[in-house]
């Protein structure tokens, strides 16, 4: 008797969403259905650029890189 591998459907793609402000920035990874996978608030002035903040968030979230923002 041979065993067929069990395939699981791929996870829905991730989307990076951001609410960027002068005081604070909220970064969120969401699925297409709106479910939140990771979320973090940062003090905007603590970073030299939005790119630096996003890189930190993605590293800390330990999730696959989103294809869309």
PyMOL commands that set and color helices and strands:
alter all, ss='L'
color gray80, all
select helices_A, chain A and resi 44-46+50-61
alter helices_A, ss='H'
color red, helices_A
select strands_A, chain A and resi 14-20+24-31+36-43
alter strands_A, ss='S'
color yellow, strands_A
deselect
rebuild
show_as cartoon
